[in-house]
Structures are given as C-alpha cells and as structure tokens.
Amino acid sequence: MKNLEVVAAWKAWAEEAQNFAGDVSAADPEVSFWFASNSKTANRFFHVFASGGDGSLLAIWSEDGDAFDDAPVVLLGHEGDVYLLADDVPHALALVAASGENFEAAVLEEEETVPDAALTAWLHAAYNLPLPEGLVRDLVVEAGARLGLDALQAQVDALNHP
C-alpha cells in the first residue's frame, strides 16, 4: 500500500460517499500557513492530505524529504502541537474512523468515542483493516514513542525558525 495511492482512493471514496469522517476533510497538499516563513522547504517534508474543522492538518511526513509513499502520518495541530499518528495513511485513517466526530479532541483527550461506521466499513473493504483497539490518545502516544516524535519536533522547530 503506497500512501499517496491510499490518499487518492480515500478522497475519491469520501467525495462519492459524501463522508469525510466527522470534522476531517480532504485538503490541499500545501503546508503554507503552518510554516509561513518557510513553506516551500516545508512542502518537501510534509504532504498534507486532510484537515480538521479547527485548522489542524493530517500530513505524510518524509524525514528526508520528498519520499511520501512509505512514510508515517502526523497531525499538525491547530495550536502548533505536533503528533506522530501512524506508520502509514491507512492506519492513520483508521484512527480518524475510530475518533468519530472530533478527531483532534480524540487525539488530545482520553475519552471514549463512537467510530465513524462508513469510513470503518470502507477501510475494512479496501484494505481489510480493522479499527485499532484502545483510546485514540493512547495509540497516538505509543506511535510517537515508536516512530520518533523527537525527530519530528526538531524538524518542525527548524522549519519554523530557519
């Protein structure tokens, strides 16, 4: 599964089904407003594919730049927080499906959520991917520790303060 192929398939399904899972919808692959002073360079490292209703962004992160097919997915929060979510786009979308109506709130808070049934069904049909078990917040903390949240934070800081 290549990340960019999954993004294209998800966007096509979501447009046809009129379902972007709660407050998450497709977005332009630019990170211009998040890295205003260094957006051209930032676009080499972050490929945005979705946004939350609050201005947060879901992006594929290429630590070395321009290699998005096999890279982890991050959340660039609306208040400047960064989170590593999953190893790839399908698993990040599973977190979106598990979070229900408010993705960023599910990432930030330890609360039970009601999964998005339509996105859950699509992920299962397209990728045979079940919903992750556990609280979304706990899964994100685990992913950050496993995938290198410190390296992500360092790169974000360097791009914001060139």
DSSP file (Angstrom, degrees, kcal/mol; ACC not computed):
  #  RESIDUE AA STRUCTURE BP1 BP2  ACC     N-H-->O    O-->H-N    N-H-->O    O-->H-N    TCO  KAPPA ALPHA  PHI   PSI    X-CA   Y-CA   Z-CA
    1    1 A M              0   0    0      0, 0.0     2,-0.4     0, 0.0    88,-0.1   0.000 360.0 360.0 360.0 115.6    0.0    0.0    0.0
    2    2 A K     >  -     0   0    0      1,-0.1     4,-2.1    68,-0.1     3,-0.4  -0.780 360.0-132.4 -90.7 132.6    1.6    3.3   -1.1
    3    3 A N  H  > S+     0   0    0     66,-2.5     4,-2.6    -2,-0.4     5,-0.2   0.888 103.9  49.3 -52.5 -48.3    0.5    6.3    0.9
    4    4 A L  H  > S+     0   0    0      1,-0.2     4,-2.0     2,-0.2    -1,-0.2   0.838 110.2  51.7 -67.5 -31.6   -0.3    8.6   -2.0
    5    5 A E  H  > S+     0   0    0     -3,-0.4     4,-2.3     2,-0.2    -1,-0.2   0.897 110.6  48.8 -67.4 -40.0   -2.4    5.9   -3.7
    6    6 A V  H  X S+     0   0    0     -4,-2.1     4,-3.0     2,-0.2     5,-0.2   0.911 109.4  52.6 -65.7 -42.1   -4.4    5.4   -0.5
    7    7 A V  H  X S+     0   0    0     -4,-2.6     4,-2.7     1,-0.2     5,-0.2   0.936 110.7  47.5 -58.0 -46.7   -4.9    9.2   -0.2
    8    8 A A  H  X S+     0   0    0     -4,-2.0     4,-2.2     1,-0.2    -2,-0.2   0.914 113.7  47.2 -62.2 -43.2   -6.3    9.3   -3.7
    9    9 A A  H  X S+     0   0    0     -4,-2.3     4,-2.5     2,-0.2    -2,-0.2   0.913 113.2  48.7 -65.3 -42.5   -8.6    6.3   -3.1
   10   10 A W  H  X S+     0   0    0     -4,-3.0     4,-3.2     2,-0.2     5,-0.2   0.927 111.4  49.3 -63.5 -45.1   -9.9    7.8    0.2
   11   11 A K  H  X S+     0   0    0     -4,-2.7     4,-2.4    -5,-0.2     5,-0.2   0.916 112.3  48.0 -61.7 -42.4  -10.5   11.1   -1.4
   12   12 A A  H  X S+     0   0    0     -4,-2.2     4,-2.2    -5,-0.2    -2,-0.2   0.936 115.4  44.8 -63.6 -45.8  -12.5    9.6   -4.3
   13   13 A W  H  X S+     0   0    0     -4,-2.5     4,-3.2     1,-0.2     5,-0.2   0.934 113.5  50.1 -61.9 -46.4  -14.5    7.4   -1.9
   14   14 A A  H  X>S+     0   0    0     -4,-3.2     5,-1.9     1,-0.2     4,-1.0   0.881 111.2  48.1 -64.0 -39.5  -15.2   10.3    0.5
   15   15 A E  H  <5S+     0   0    0     -4,-2.4    -1,-0.2    -5,-0.2     3,-0.2   0.929 115.7  44.3 -65.8 -44.4  -16.3   12.6   -2.2
   16   16 A E  H  <5S+     0   0    0     -4,-2.2    -2,-0.2     1,-0.2    -1,-0.2   0.910 120.8  39.6 -66.3 -42.1  -18.6    9.9   -3.7
   17   17 A A  H  <5S-     0   0    0     -4,-3.2    -1,-0.2    -5,-0.2    -2,-0.2   0.547 102.5-131.0 -83.9  -7.0  -20.0    8.9   -0.3
   18   18 A Q  T  <5 +     0   0    0     -4,-1.0     2,-0.4    -5,-0.2    -3,-0.2   0.911  68.1 126.2  53.6  43.5  -20.1   12.5    1.0
   19   19 A N      < +     0   0    0     -5,-1.9    -1,-0.2    -6,-0.2    -2,-0.2  -0.939  27.8 160.3-137.6 112.2  -18.3   11.2    4.1
   20   20 A F        -     0   0    0     -2,-0.4     4,-0.4     2,-0.2    -1,-0.1   0.127  63.7-102.5-113.2  18.4  -15.1   12.7    5.4
   21   21 A A    >   -     0   0    0      2,-0.1     3,-1.9     1,-0.1    82,-0.2   0.976  67.7 -48.2  63.9  89.4  -15.5   11.3    8.9
   22   22 A G  T 3  S-     0   0    0      1,-0.3    -2,-0.2    80,-0.1    79,-0.2  -0.363 124.9 -11.0  62.5-122.2  -16.7   13.9   11.4
   23   23 A D  T 3  S+     0   0    0     78,-0.7    30,-0.6    77,-0.3     2,-0.5   0.278 110.1 102.1 -97.5  10.8  -14.6   17.1   11.1
   24   24 A V  E <   +A   52   0A   0     -3,-1.9     2,-0.3    -4,-0.4    28,-0.2  -0.829  44.6 164.6 -99.5 130.2  -11.9   15.7    8.9
   25   25 A S  E     -A   51   0A   0     26,-2.6    26,-2.8    -2,-0.5   -14,-0.1  -0.913  43.0 -79.1-138.1 165.7  -12.0   16.5    5.2
   26   26 A A  E     -A   50   0A   0     -2,-0.3     2,-0.3    24,-0.2    24,-0.3  -0.270  51.1-167.9 -62.7 150.6   -9.6   16.4    2.1
   27   27 A A        -     0   0    0     22,-1.1    -1,-0.0    31,-0.1    30,-0.0  -0.946  28.8 -90.7-141.2 159.9   -7.1   19.3    1.9
   28   28 A D        -     0   0    0     -2,-0.3     2,-0.3     1,-0.1    22,-0.1  -0.438  42.2-119.2 -63.6 140.2   -4.7   20.8   -0.5
   29   29 A P  S    S+     0   0    0      0, 0.0    19,-0.5     0, 0.0     2,-0.3   0.119  80.2 106.3 -77.3  27.6   -1.2   19.3   -0.1
   30   30 A E        -     0   0    0     -2,-0.3     3,-0.2    17,-0.1    17,-0.1  -0.818  51.4-165.5-104.6 145.7    0.4   22.6    0.9
   31   31 A V     >  +     0   0    0     -2,-0.3     4,-2.0     8,-0.3     3,-0.5  -0.041  45.4 132.7-112.1  29.6    1.5   23.5    4.4
   32   32 A S  T  4 S+     0   0    0      1,-0.3     6,-0.2     2,-0.2     7,-0.2   0.873  70.9  41.8 -51.8 -50.6    1.9   27.2    3.6
   33   33 A F  T >4 S+     0   0    0      1,-0.2     3,-0.7    -3,-0.2    -1,-0.3   0.803 112.6  54.4 -74.0 -25.2    0.1   28.7    6.6
   34   34 A W  T 34 S+     0   0    0     -3,-0.5    -1,-0.2     1,-0.3    -2,-0.2   0.855 124.6  24.5 -75.4 -33.9    1.6   26.2    9.1
   35   35 A F  T >< S+     0   0    0     -4,-2.0     3,-1.9     1,-0.1     4,-0.3  -0.466  79.1 163.1-124.0  57.5    5.2   27.1    8.1
   36   36 A A  G X  S+     0   0    0     -3,-0.7     3,-0.6     1,-0.3     4,-0.2   0.825  73.8  44.7 -51.0 -42.8    4.5   30.6    6.7
   37   37 A S  G 3  S+     0   0    0      1,-0.2    -1,-0.3    -3,-0.1   123,-0.1   0.613 131.1  22.3 -81.1  -9.8    8.1   31.8    6.7
   38   38 A N  G <> S+     0   0    0     -3,-1.9     4,-2.3    -6,-0.2    -1,-0.2  -0.062  76.9 134.1-145.9  36.8    9.5   28.5    5.2
   39   39 A S  H <>  +     0   0    0     -3,-0.6     4,-2.2    -4,-0.3    -8,-0.3   0.843  69.2  58.0 -66.9 -35.6    6.6   26.9    3.4
   40   40 A K  H  4 S+     0   0    0      1,-0.2     4,-0.4     2,-0.2    -1,-0.2   0.931 112.9  40.5 -61.8 -44.3    8.4   26.0    0.2
   41   41 A T  H >> S+     0   0    0      1,-0.2     3,-1.6    -3,-0.2     4,-0.5   0.908 112.3  56.4 -67.9 -41.9   11.0   24.0    2.2
   42   42 A A  H >X S+     0   0    0     -4,-2.3     4,-1.9     1,-0.3     3,-1.5   0.842  96.1  64.6 -60.9 -33.7    8.3   22.5    4.4
   43   43 A N  H 3< S+     0   0    0     -4,-2.2    -1,-0.3     1,-0.3    -2,-0.2   0.702  94.4  61.1 -65.5 -17.8    6.4   21.2    1.4
   44   44 A R  H <4 S+     0   0    0     -3,-1.6    22,-3.8    -4,-0.4    23,-0.3   0.743 115.0  33.1 -73.7 -23.5    9.4   18.9    0.7
   45   45 A F  H << S+     0   0    0     -3,-1.5    17,-2.7    -4,-0.5     2,-0.4   0.635 118.2  49.6-108.4 -19.5    8.9   17.2    4.1
   46   46 A F  E  <  - B   0  61A   0     -4,-1.9     2,-0.7    15,-0.2    -1,-0.2  -0.982  53.8-170.6-130.5 123.7    5.1   17.3    4.7
   47   47 A H  E     - B   0  60A   0     13,-2.4    13,-2.6    -2,-0.4     2,-0.2  -0.913  20.8-150.6-110.9 102.3    2.4   16.3    2.2
   48   48 A V  E     + B   0  59A   0     -2,-0.7    11,-0.3   -19,-0.5     3,-0.1  -0.498  27.5 163.1 -73.2 136.7   -1.0   17.4    3.6
   49   49 A F  E     +     0   0A   0      9,-2.6   -22,-1.1     1,-0.4     2,-0.3   0.481  61.1  20.1-129.8  -9.8   -3.9   15.3    2.7
   50   50 A A  E     -AB  26  58A   0      8,-1.5     8,-2.8   -24,-0.3    -1,-0.4  -0.992  56.9-155.4-155.2 159.0   -6.6   16.2    5.2
   51   51 A S  E     -AB  25  57A   0    -26,-2.8   -26,-2.6    -2,-0.3     6,-0.2  -0.976  15.9-129.3-136.4 152.8   -7.7   19.0    7.6
   52   52 A G  E >   -A   24   0A   0      4,-2.6     3,-1.8    -2,-0.3   -28,-0.2  -0.563  33.6-107.2 -92.1 163.1   -9.8   19.2   10.7
   53   53 A G  T 3  S+     0   0    0    -30,-0.6   -29,-0.1     1,-0.3    -1,-0.1   0.672 119.2  57.5 -63.0 -16.7  -12.5   21.7   11.1
   54   54 A D  T 3  S-     0   0    0    -31,-0.1    -1,-0.3     2,-0.0   -31,-0.0   0.405 125.7 -95.0 -95.3   0.7  -10.3   23.5   13.6
   55   55 A G  S <  S+     0   0    0     -3,-1.8    -2,-0.1     1,-0.3     2,-0.1   0.404  78.8 139.6  99.3  -1.6   -7.4   24.1   11.2
   56   56 A S        -     0   0    0     19,-0.0    -4,-2.6     1,-0.0     2,-0.4  -0.384  40.4-143.0 -71.2 156.8   -5.4   21.1   12.2
   57   57 A L  E     -BC  51  76A   0     19,-2.4    19,-3.0    -6,-0.2     2,-0.5  -0.956  10.5-148.6-126.2 141.3   -3.7   19.2    9.3
   58   58 A L  E     +BC  50  75A   0     -8,-2.8    -9,-2.6    -2,-0.4    -8,-1.5  -0.937  33.9 169.8-101.5 129.4   -3.0   15.5    8.6
   59   59 A A  E     -BC  48  74A   0     15,-2.3    15,-3.3    -2,-0.5     2,-0.5  -0.986  39.7-119.9-143.0 149.4    0.2   15.1    6.6
   60   60 A I  E     -BC  47  73A   0    -13,-2.6   -13,-2.4    -2,-0.3     2,-0.6  -0.771  35.5-145.5 -83.3 133.0    2.5   12.4    5.5
   61   61 A W  E     -B   46   0A   0     11,-3.1     2,-0.7    -2,-0.5   -15,-0.2  -0.905  15.8-170.7-110.4 119.8    6.0   13.2    6.9
   62   62 A S    >   -     0   0    0    -17,-2.7     3,-0.8    -2,-0.6     4,-0.2  -0.904   6.5-164.1-106.0 103.4    9.1   12.4    5.0
   63   63 A E  T 3  S+     0   0    0     -2,-0.7    -1,-0.2     1,-0.3   -18,-0.0   0.838  93.0  37.8 -57.9 -34.6   12.0   13.0    7.4
   64   64 A D  T 3  S-     0   0    0      3,-0.1    -1,-0.3    -3,-0.1   -19,-0.1   0.525 121.5-106.8 -95.1  -7.1   14.5   13.1    4.5
   65   65 A G  S <  S+     0   0    0     -3,-0.8   -20,-0.2   -20,-0.2    -2,-0.1   0.344  85.4  27.9  94.2 137.4   12.2   15.0    2.1
   66   66 A D  S    S+     0   0    0    -22,-3.8     2,-0.5    -4,-0.2   -21,-0.1   0.579  83.9 107.7  61.4  17.7   10.1   14.1   -1.0
   67   67 A A        +     0   0    0    -23,-0.3    -3,-0.1     1,-0.1    -2,-0.1  -0.774  30.3 148.4-124.5  86.3    9.5   10.4   -0.2
   68   68 A F    >   +     0   0    0     -2,-0.5     3,-0.8     1,-0.2   -65,-0.1   0.593  48.6  80.5 -99.0 -12.7    5.9   10.2    0.8
   69   69 A D  T 3  S+     0   0    0      1,-0.3   -66,-2.5   -66,-0.2     2,-0.2   0.861 107.0  25.4 -67.7 -34.9    4.8    6.7   -0.3
   70   70 A D  T 3  S+     0   0    0    -68,-0.2    -1,-0.3    -3,-0.1    18,-0.1  -0.540  99.4 110.2-127.3  65.6    6.3    4.8    2.7
   71   71 A A    <   -     0   0    0     -3,-0.8    18,-0.2    -2,-0.2    -9,-0.1  -0.933  66.4 -96.8-138.9 158.1    6.3    7.4    5.5
   72   72 A P        -     0   0    0      0, 0.0   -11,-3.1     0, 0.0     2,-0.4  -0.233  34.0-119.4 -74.4 165.8    4.5    8.0    8.7
   73   73 A V  E     -CD  60  86A   0     13,-2.3    12,-3.1   -13,-0.2    13,-1.2  -0.873  28.3-168.1-109.5 139.1    1.5   10.3    9.2
   74   74 A V  E     -CD  59  84A   0    -15,-3.3   -15,-2.3    -2,-0.4     2,-0.5  -0.819  19.4-133.5-122.3 160.6    1.5   13.3   11.5
   75   75 A L  E     -CD  58  83A   0      8,-2.7     8,-1.9    -2,-0.3     2,-0.9  -0.980  11.1-160.2-111.8 121.8   -1.1   15.7   13.0
   76   76 A L  E     -CD  57  82A   0    -19,-3.0   -19,-2.4    -2,-0.5     6,-0.2  -0.883  28.0-140.0 -98.6 101.2   -0.1   19.3   12.8
   77   77 A G    >   -     0   0    0      4,-3.2     3,-1.7    -2,-0.9   -19,-0.0  -0.137  14.6-115.4 -68.3 158.0   -2.4   20.7   15.5
   78   78 A H  T 3  S+     0   0    0      1,-0.3    -1,-0.1     2,-0.1    -2,-0.0   0.633 115.9  47.6 -69.9 -13.6   -4.3   24.0   15.2
   79   79 A E  T 3  S-     0   0    0      2,-0.1    -1,-0.3     0, 0.0    -2,-0.1   0.175 130.0 -88.3-111.1  16.9   -2.4   25.4   18.1
   80   80 A G  S <  S+     0   0    0     -3,-1.7     2,-0.1     1,-0.3    -2,-0.1   0.476  82.1 138.8  94.0   2.8    1.1   24.4   17.0
   81   81 A D        -     0   0    0     -5,-0.1    -4,-3.2     2,-0.0     2,-0.4  -0.494  36.7-154.2 -76.4 150.6    1.2   20.9   18.5
   82   82 A V  E     +D   76   0A   0     -6,-0.2     2,-0.4    -2,-0.1    -6,-0.2  -0.982  13.1 179.5-127.6 143.1    2.6   18.0   16.5
   83   83 A Y  E     -D   75   0A   0     -8,-1.9    -8,-2.7    -2,-0.4     2,-0.6  -1.000  27.0-134.8-140.6 137.7    1.8   14.3   16.9
   84   84 A L  E     +D   74   0A   0     -2,-0.4    60,-0.3   -10,-0.2   -10,-0.2  -0.847  29.0 178.2 -87.0 126.6    3.0   11.2   15.1
   85   85 A L  E     -     0   0A   0    -12,-3.1     2,-0.3    -2,-0.6    58,-0.2   0.888  47.4 -22.2 -99.7 -48.4   -0.1    9.2   14.4
   86   86 A A  E     -D   73   0A   0    -13,-1.2   -13,-2.3    57,-0.1    -1,-0.3  -0.968  57.2 -99.7-161.8 166.8    0.7    6.0   12.5
   87   87 A D  S    S-     0   0    0     -2,-0.3     2,-0.3   -15,-0.2    -1,-0.1   0.759 100.7  -2.4 -66.9 -26.4    3.1    4.2   10.2
   88   88 A D  S  > S-     0   0    0    -16,-0.1     4,-1.8     1,-0.1   -15,-0.2  -0.927  81.5 -87.1-158.2 175.8    1.1    4.9    7.1
   89   89 A V  H  > S+     0   0    0     -2,-0.3     4,-3.0     1,-0.2     5,-0.3   0.908 117.3  54.8 -64.4 -45.5   -2.1    6.5    5.7
   90   90 A P  H  > S+     0   0    0      0, 0.0     4,-1.7     0, 0.0    -1,-0.2   0.923 111.8  44.9 -57.5 -41.9   -4.4    3.5    6.1
   91   91 A H  H  > S+     0   0    0      2,-0.2     4,-1.3     1,-0.2    -2,-0.2   0.835 112.5  51.6 -71.4 -31.0   -3.6    3.2    9.8
   92   92 A A  H  X S+     0   0    0     -4,-1.8     4,-2.1     2,-0.2    -1,-0.2   0.907 109.1  50.6 -68.1 -41.0   -4.0    7.0   10.3
   93   93 A L  H  X S+     0   0    0     -4,-3.0     4,-2.9     1,-0.2    -2,-0.2   0.835 104.7  58.0 -65.4 -30.8   -7.4    6.8    8.6
   94   94 A A  H  X S+     0   0    0     -4,-1.7     4,-2.4    -5,-0.3    -1,-0.2   0.882 106.1  49.2 -64.3 -36.7   -8.3    4.0   11.0
   95   95 A L  H  X S+     0   0    0     -4,-1.3     4,-1.7     2,-0.2    -2,-0.2   0.901 110.2  50.7 -66.3 -40.2   -7.6    6.4   13.9
   96   96 A V  H  X S+     0   0    0     -4,-2.1     4,-0.8     2,-0.2     3,-0.2   0.939 112.0  47.3 -61.0 -46.2   -9.8    9.0   12.2
   97   97 A A  H >< S+     0   0    0     -4,-2.9    19,-2.8     1,-0.2     3,-0.8   0.912 112.0  50.0 -61.3 -42.3  -12.5    6.4   11.8
   98   98 A A  H 3< S+     0   0    0     -4,-2.4    -1,-0.2    17,-0.2    -2,-0.2   0.784 103.8  61.0 -67.2 -26.7  -12.1    5.4   15.5
   99   99 A S  H >< S-     0   0    0     -4,-1.7     3,-0.9     1,-0.2     2,-0.3   0.685  85.7-166.7 -78.6 -17.5  -12.3    9.0   16.7
  100  100 A G  T <<  +     0   0    0     -3,-0.8   -77,-0.3    -4,-0.8    -1,-0.2  -0.525  60.1   0.0  73.1-126.6  -15.8    9.7   15.3
  101  101 A E  T 3  S+     0   0    0     -2,-0.3   -78,-0.7     1,-0.2     2,-0.4   0.729 132.1  36.9 -78.3 -25.6  -16.9   13.3   15.2
  102  102 A N    <>  +     0   0    0     -3,-0.9     4,-1.9   -80,-0.2    -1,-0.2  -0.797  59.4 179.6-136.4  93.6  -13.9   15.2   16.5
  103  103 A F  H  > S+     0   0    0     -2,-0.4     4,-1.9    -3,-0.2     5,-0.2   0.930  81.8  46.6 -61.6 -52.3  -10.5   13.8   15.6
  104  104 A E  H  > S+     0   0    0      1,-0.2     4,-2.2     2,-0.2    -1,-0.2   0.882 111.2  53.0 -63.8 -36.3   -8.2   16.3   17.3
  105  105 A A  H  > S+     0   0    0      1,-0.2     4,-2.3     2,-0.2    -1,-0.2   0.897 107.9  51.4 -62.9 -38.8  -10.2   16.1   20.5
  106  106 A A  H  < S+     0   0    0     -4,-1.9    31,-0.6     1,-0.2     5,-0.3   0.853 111.0  48.7 -66.2 -33.7   -9.8   12.3   20.5
  107  107 A V  H  < S+     0   0    0     -4,-1.9    -2,-0.2     1,-0.2    -1,-0.2   0.880 118.6  38.9 -70.5 -38.2   -6.1   12.7   20.0
  108  108 A L  H  < S+     0   0    0     -4,-2.2     2,-0.3    -5,-0.2    -2,-0.2   0.752 114.4  51.6 -86.0 -25.9   -5.8   15.2   22.9
  109  109 A E  S  < S-     0   0    0     -4,-2.3     2,-1.4    -5,-0.2    28,-0.5  -0.842  76.0-124.1-120.9 150.1   -8.2   13.7   25.4
  110  110 A E        +     0   0    0     -2,-0.3     2,-0.3    27,-0.1    -4,-0.1  -0.718  62.5 130.4 -89.9  89.5   -8.7   10.4   27.0
  111  111 A E        -     0   0    0     -2,-1.4    25,-0.4    -5,-0.3    26,-0.2  -0.987  60.8-107.0-142.4 150.9  -12.3    9.8   26.1
  112  112 A E        -     0   0    0     -2,-0.3     2,-0.3    23,-0.1    23,-0.1  -0.481  40.0-162.1 -71.3 146.6  -14.4    7.0   24.5
  113  113 A T        -     0   0    0     -2,-0.1   -13,-0.2   -15,-0.1   -14,-0.1  -0.874  22.2-123.2-129.0 162.5  -15.5    7.8   21.0
  114  114 A V        -     0   0    0    -15,-0.3   -13,-0.2    -2,-0.3     3,-0.1  -0.937  39.4-126.9-105.1 113.0  -18.2    6.5   18.6
  115  115 A P        -     0   0    0      0, 0.0     2,-0.8     0, 0.0   -17,-0.2  -0.118  20.0-106.1 -60.5 154.8  -16.5    5.3   15.4
  116  116 A D     >  -     0   0    0    -19,-2.8     4,-2.2     1,-0.2     5,-0.2  -0.752  30.8-158.9 -81.1 111.5  -17.5    6.5   12.0
  117  117 A A  H  > S+     0   0    0     -2,-0.8     4,-2.4     1,-0.2    -1,-0.2   0.872  85.0  50.8 -64.6 -40.7  -19.3    3.5   10.6
  118  118 A A  H  > S+     0   0    0      2,-0.2     4,-2.2     1,-0.2    -1,-0.2   0.934 113.8  42.9 -67.3 -46.2  -18.9    4.4    6.9
  119  119 A L  H  > S+     0   0    0      2,-0.2     4,-2.7     1,-0.2     5,-0.2   0.892 113.2  53.9 -66.8 -38.2  -15.2    5.0    7.0
  120  120 A T  H  X S+     0   0    0     -4,-2.2     4,-2.0     1,-0.2    -2,-0.2   0.929 110.0  47.0 -58.9 -45.8  -14.7    1.9    9.1
  121  121 A A  H  X S+     0   0    0     -4,-2.4     4,-2.7     2,-0.2    -2,-0.2   0.899 112.1  50.2 -64.3 -41.4  -16.5   -0.2    6.5
  122  122 A W  H  X S+     0   0    0     -4,-2.2     4,-3.2     2,-0.2     5,-0.4   0.928 109.9  49.8 -64.4 -44.8  -14.5    1.4    3.6
  123  123 A L  H  X S+     0   0    0     -4,-2.7     4,-2.2     1,-0.2     6,-1.4   0.887 113.3  47.1 -60.6 -39.1  -11.2    0.7    5.4
  124  124 A H  H  X S+     0   0    0     -4,-2.0     4,-1.6     4,-0.3    -2,-0.2   0.935 116.7  42.8 -68.0 -45.5  -12.2   -2.9    6.0
  125  125 A A  H  < S+     0   0    0     -4,-2.7    -2,-0.2     2,-0.2    -3,-0.2   0.909 122.5  37.5 -67.5 -42.4  -13.4   -3.4    2.4
  126  126 A A  H  < S+     0   0    0     -4,-3.2    -3,-0.2    -5,-0.2    -2,-0.2   0.851 139.0   9.4 -80.3 -35.6  -10.5   -1.7    0.7
  127  127 A Y  H  < S-     0   0    0     -4,-2.2    -3,-0.2    -5,-0.4    -2,-0.2   0.311  90.2-119.2-131.3   6.7   -7.6   -2.7    3.0
  128  128 A N     <  +     0   0    0     -4,-1.6    -4,-0.3    -5,-0.3    -3,-0.1   0.892  62.8 154.3  51.1  42.3   -9.0   -5.4    5.3
  129  129 A L        -     0   0    0     -6,-1.4    -1,-0.2    -9,-0.1    -2,-0.1  -0.892  31.9-154.5-108.8 117.8   -8.1   -3.1    8.1
  130  130 A P        -     0   0    0      0, 0.0     3,-0.1     0, 0.0   -36,-0.1  -0.388  34.1 -88.7 -80.7 166.2  -10.0   -3.2   11.4
  131  131 A L        -     0   0    0      1,-0.1   -36,-0.1    -2,-0.1     2,-0.1  -0.467  50.0-104.5 -67.5 145.9  -10.3   -0.3   13.8
  132  132 A P        -     0   0    0      0, 0.0     2,-0.4     0, 0.0    -1,-0.1  -0.423  34.2-120.3 -69.2 150.2   -7.5   -0.1   16.3
  133  133 A E  S    S+     0   0    0     -2,-0.1     2,-0.2    -3,-0.1   -35,-0.0  -0.764  70.7  31.2 -94.4 138.5   -8.3   -1.2   19.8
  134  134 A G  S    S-     0   0    0     -2,-0.4     2,-0.2     4,-0.0     3,-0.0  -0.443 101.3 -36.2 111.4 175.2   -8.0    1.3   22.7
  135  135 A L     >  -     0   0    0     -2,-0.2     4,-2.0     1,-0.1     5,-0.2  -0.495  50.5-129.5 -71.8 139.3   -8.3    5.0   23.2
  136  136 A V  H  > S+     0   0    0    -25,-0.4     4,-2.2     1,-0.2     5,-0.2   0.908 108.3  55.9 -55.5 -44.0   -7.1    7.1   20.3
  137  137 A R  H  > S+     0   0    0    -31,-0.6     4,-2.2   -28,-0.5    -1,-0.2   0.911 107.4  47.9 -56.7 -46.0   -5.0    9.2   22.6
  138  138 A D  H  > S+     0   0    0      1,-0.2     4,-2.1     2,-0.2    -1,-0.2   0.886 110.7  51.6 -63.9 -39.5   -3.1    6.2   24.0
  139  139 A L  H  X S+     0   0    0     -4,-2.0     4,-2.2     1,-0.2    -1,-0.2   0.865 109.8  49.8 -65.8 -36.6   -2.5    4.9   20.5
  140  140 A V  H  X S+     0   0    0     -4,-2.2     4,-2.5     2,-0.2   -56,-0.2   0.897 109.1  51.0 -69.8 -41.0   -1.0    8.2   19.4
  141  141 A V  H  X S+     0   0    0     -4,-2.2     4,-1.9     2,-0.2    -2,-0.2   0.925 111.9  48.3 -61.0 -43.7    1.3    8.4   22.4
  142  142 A E  H  X S+     0   0    0     -4,-2.1     4,-2.1     1,-0.2    -2,-0.2   0.916 111.3  49.7 -62.5 -44.2    2.5    4.9   21.6
  143  143 A A  H  X S+     0   0    0     -4,-2.2     4,-3.0     1,-0.2     5,-0.2   0.898 108.4  53.5 -63.4 -40.9    3.1    5.8   17.9
  144  144 A G  H  X>S+     0   0    0     -4,-2.5     5,-2.3   -60,-0.3     4,-1.2   0.907 110.9  45.9 -60.8 -42.0    5.0    8.9   18.8
  145  145 A A  H  <5S+     0   0    0     -4,-1.9    -1,-0.2     3,-0.2    -2,-0.2   0.890 118.5  42.6 -67.0 -39.3    7.4    6.9   21.1
  146  146 A R  H  <5S+     0   0    0     -4,-2.1    -2,-0.2     1,-0.2    -1,-0.2   0.855 119.2  40.9 -76.7 -36.7    7.8    4.2   18.4
  147  147 A L  H  <5S-     0   0    0     -4,-3.0    -1,-0.2    -5,-0.2    -2,-0.2   0.511 118.4 -94.6 -98.3  -5.7    8.2    6.4   15.3
  148  148 A G  T  X5 +     0   0    0     -4,-1.2     4,-1.7    -5,-0.2     3,-0.5   0.928  43.9 178.5  98.0  56.6   10.4    9.2   16.7
  149  149 A L  H  ><S+     0   0    0     -5,-2.3     4,-2.8     1,-0.2     5,-0.2   0.844  82.7  60.4 -58.0 -35.1    8.3   12.2   17.9
  150  150 A D  H  > S+     0   0    0     -6,-0.2     4,-2.3     1,-0.2    -1,-0.2   0.899 104.3  48.6 -61.4 -40.6   11.5   14.0   19.0
  151  151 A A  H  > S+     0   0    0     -3,-0.5     4,-2.1     2,-0.2    -1,-0.2   0.900 111.9  49.7 -66.1 -40.3   12.9   14.0   15.4
  152  152 A L  H  X S+     0   0    0     -4,-1.7     4,-2.6     2,-0.2    -2,-0.2   0.944 111.3  48.3 -61.4 -48.5    9.5   15.3   14.1
  153  153 A Q  H  X S+     0   0    0     -4,-2.8     4,-2.6     1,-0.2    -2,-0.2   0.892 110.4  52.0 -60.8 -40.4    9.5   18.1   16.7
  154  154 A A  H  X S+     0   0    0     -4,-2.3     4,-2.3    -5,-0.2    -1,-0.2   0.898 111.0  47.1 -63.1 -40.9   13.1   19.0   15.9
  155  155 A Q  H  X S+     0   0    0     -4,-2.1     4,-2.3     2,-0.2    -2,-0.2   0.909 112.1  49.5 -69.0 -40.7   12.3   19.3   12.2
  156  156 A V  H  X S+     0   0    0     -4,-2.6     4,-2.1     2,-0.2    -2,-0.2   0.928 112.0  48.8 -62.0 -44.4    9.2   21.3   12.8
  157  157 A D  H  X S+     0   0    0     -4,-2.6     4,-1.5     1,-0.2    -2,-0.2   0.916 110.9  50.2 -61.9 -43.1   11.2   23.7   15.0
  158  158 A A  H  < S+     0   0    0     -4,-2.3    -1,-0.2     1,-0.2    -2,-0.2   0.892 111.7  48.0 -63.9 -38.9   14.0   24.0   12.4
  159  159 A L  H  < S+     0   0    0     -4,-2.3    -1,-0.2     1,-0.2    -2,-0.2   0.839 113.5  47.4 -71.1 -32.0   11.4   24.8    9.7
  160  160 A N  H  < S+     0   0    0     -4,-2.1    -1,-0.2     1,-0.2    -2,-0.2   0.695 121.8  35.5 -80.7 -19.1    9.7   27.4   11.9
  161  161 A H     <        0   0    0     -4,-1.5    -1,-0.2    -5,-0.2    -2,-0.1  -0.549 360.0 360.0-133.5  67.3   12.9   29.1   12.9
  162  162 A P              0   0    0      0, 0.0    -1,-0.1     0, 0.0    -3,-0.1   0.510 360.0 360.0 -65.5 360.0   15.2   28.9    9.9
